[in-house]
């Protein structure tokens, strides 16, 4: 354990990769012990969430942001949350492939994490990965999700700054915002801004933003980028810093909210794990059949399960 802790603090890539694999599998007790050991020393990294519809160029934008931070001498960790086939369990690593230009940089760590559909599992694994990378000395942590569904919103809500990436001409920009991302987005980006539909997309988005008020009085800016060329990326990085500076006195409240979410997710995850271990499959099937046939209501079924594991 002491050797692993030392290697993590030194930023040893192989050790970090192995630890993240075990944390994602959620089977090795020593990996959980590592989280306990390093957690008090974390909280120094800036966590930036990047979300948006598939095809909006998020991966290229994240790679460009990473390069910009590296030019300032900062170590960058990238976690790309990939979709997974529910049948094969294999992650689609297209995002990581598109980031290969960074792979040879020792100051950049890239990790793809697969959405496995387990209750709270991915969010917990992502939080653990962020903790390890923070402990390993990565000052900037870029967290990219594949879409703008509720799962992605839950994941990216762990960030201190959240960027929503839209693209002109897709027709679902404002609809995506209405789906709930607006509540957590701090900076809006129109990527692929060299598209002829950009002026129209900008007008629609600015009109929508004028109707939005936030408790913290921050007015989310709209940045236009062309990630393939790097256009607008430096402005985006500067805007992220401006928001962080604006929210410095309020970051604690967001940190507390994230900590609360993490605790409740762990409680849920631990309870589900205990049920899987303690309750025979036949009993669980029987209870499920009773619930499906309306012989028992959901609350009573839950009470029965809880009594079996407490």
N, C-alpha and C positions, 0 to 999 in steps of 0.2 A: 504493500500500500504506500509506504513512504517513497519507494522508488517511482511509482506512478505519479504521485503528487509532485515530486521533484521534476519529472520529465514534463508534466503539464505546465508547471511554472516556467520551465525553460522553452516552452512552445514546441516540444517534440511532436512533429506531425504524425508519425506512426502511432504514438501513444494516444494522441487526441482522437485519431480516426478509430482506433480500436475501442476506446471508451464510448464514443458516440454510437458505435454499432451495438454495443452491449446495452446502452441506455435505451436505444430504439427497440431492441428486442424485449426489454423489461424482464430479463430473467436472471441476471447476475447480481447477487446481493452486494458484491464488492463495488459495483458501479454506482449503486445508490449510496454506499458509504462515501465514495469520492465526492458526490454532490454535497453531502453533509460537511465534509472536510473543507471544501473550497468555497462554499457559499458565503461565509463571513468576509472573505477577501474580495468579493465581486461587487458589482454596482458601479464600476468605473467606465464601462464601455457605453458609447452612444448607439442605441438600437434604432435602426431605421427600417420601417416596414414599407414594402413596395407591392402594391396590389393593382389589379386591373384586369380587363377582359383578355382572354387568350388572343394572341396575335397583335397585341398593342406594342410589342417591342420591349417588354419589361426586362428581359434578360440582357439585351444589348445595352439598355439604359443602365442597369445595375453594373455591368462590366465597365462602362464608361465612368460611372461614379467611383467605382473602385480604383480605376486608374488615376482619377483626379485626387482622391485621398492619398494614394501612394506617392504622388508627386509632392505631397506635403510631408512625406515621411511617416505616415500613419499605417499601422498594421490593420488589415481588413479581413474580416471573416464574412463569408457569404453562405447563407443557407437557402437553397432553392427547394421549395416544397413541391414535389412532383405528384401527378396523378398516378394511381396504381390500378391495374386490372384486378377486380375482385376475385377473379378466377386463378390467375397465375401469380399474383402478388409481385410482379416485376415492375420496378419503377421506370418511367419514361425519362431518360436522362438527356433530352434534347437541350434543356436549359444549360446543363453542365457542359455539353459539347460546344455550345455557342460561347462559353466562357473560357475555352481552352487557351486563349491568348494570355490569360492570367496564370495558367497552371504552372509555368516555370518560375514565377515570382515567389520567393520564399516568404515574402511578407503578406501573402494572400492565401487563405485557406477556403476551399470550396467544398460544400457538402450538399448532396441531394438527399432529401428525406421523403419517404413515400407515404401517401395518405392511405392508411390501412382500414379506415372505417371503424376502428375500435373506439369505444366510448371514452372520450377525453384523452385517448392514447397519443395521438399526434401532437396535440397542443402541449401535453406534458413532455413529450420527447423533444419538441422544439425548445421549450423553456430550459430543459436540461442541457441541450446543446449550446444555447446562448450562455448559460452559466459556465460551462467548461471553456468556451472560447474567451469569455471575459476573464476567467482565471488564467488563461494562457497568454494574456497580454494583448489581445486584439482590441484596439481602441474604437474601431468602427465595425459594427455588425449590421450587415444588410440582409434583411429577411424578405425573400420574394415568394409570393403565392401565385398559383396558376389562374385564379379567377376571382370572382367577387361574391361567392356564395357565403352562407352563414359560417361554414367551417373555416373558410379563409379569413373572414372577418374576426372570428374568435382567435385565430392564430396571430394575425397582424396586430390585434389590439394589445399584444404584449409589448409593442414597440413604444418608444418615447416620441417618435415622429413618424407619421404615416403619410405616404405619398400615394395618390390615386392616379394611375396612368390611363389616359383615354387616347383614342386615335380617331381622326376625322374620317368620315365616309362609312363608318360601320353601322350607324343608325341606332346604336343602343347606348350611347354615352350617357345622356341624361337619365334614361331608364335605369342604368346600372347604379347611378347615384341614388335614385329614388328607392332602390332596393335596400338601402340602409348603410351604404358605405359613407355617405355624407357625414354621418354622425362621428366617424372616427378619422376622416381625412383632414389633414392639416395643410397639405400642399397639393394642388392639382396640376397635372402635366398633360399637355396635348403633345404627344409624341408623333413622329412622322409629319412634322409641321410644314414640310415642303409639299404636302398634298394639296391639290387645288380646293378641297372642301374645308381647309383649315379656317378661313375667315368666318364661314358659317358656323362651324363647330364652336369657335371662340365666342361668337355673339350669343349662341344658345346657352353656353355654359356661364358666361358672365351674367346673363339675364337670370339664370337660375340661382347663381351665387348671391345676387342682390337680395333674394328673398330669404336668405338664411342668416340666422343670428346664433351666436355661440355664447356660452356662459363666460368664457374667458376673454371675450371682446377681440379675439384674434380674427382678422379677415383673411381667410385662406387665399393666398395668391395663385395666379394661374401662370404657369411657365410653359413656353413653347420650346420643344426640343426636336432635334433630328439626331437620334442616338447613333446612327450609323456613321455620322461625320463628327459627332461630338458637339454640335451646335446647341447652345443653351445649357449644357451640362454644368459648366462652372457656375452659371447663375443659379441653377437648381441647388447645387451644393452650398452656395452662399445663403440661399433662402432657407435651407434646412438649419443652418447655423443660426440664422436670424430668428427663426421660430424657437429654437432651443434656448437662445438667450432671452427671448421674450417670456418663455415659460419657466425660466429657472426657479422662480419662487413658487411655481405651481407644479413642478415636476414631482415633488414629494407626494402630492395628492394622487397623481397618476401612478406613481410607483406603488403607493399603498393599494390602489385599486387592482393593479396587476398582481400584487402579492396575495390579495384576497381571492382573486380568480384562481390563482395557482393552488392555493390551499384547498379551495372547494373542489377543484378538479382532482386533486390527489385523494381527497376523501372519497369521492365518487369512484375513482379508479381502484382504490384499495378495497372498497366494499365489493365491487364487482369481482375483483380477484379472489377475495375471500369466499364469495358465493361459489365461484367456479371450483375452488378447492374443497370446500366443506359440504356442498350440496350435491349428491349424486345426480348424474344426468337424468336418470329415470324419474327422480322426484321433481326435478325442474320441468321435465316434459309433462308430467302429470299436472303440475300446478299451472303450466301454460295452457293445457287443454281445458282445465276448469275455468281459467280466465276467458279463453276464447268462446266457451259455451255458456258464459255468463253465470256459471255456478258460483263464482266468487268475483268480487269487484277488485279493481287494481290496488286500492289502498290496503285491503285485507290481504291480498296476495303479497304485497310488499312487506306487510307486518310479519307474515309467516316466514318469509325469507330472512328478514332481519333477525328474528328470534333464533333461527338456526345457526347464525354466525356470530351472535353476541352472547 
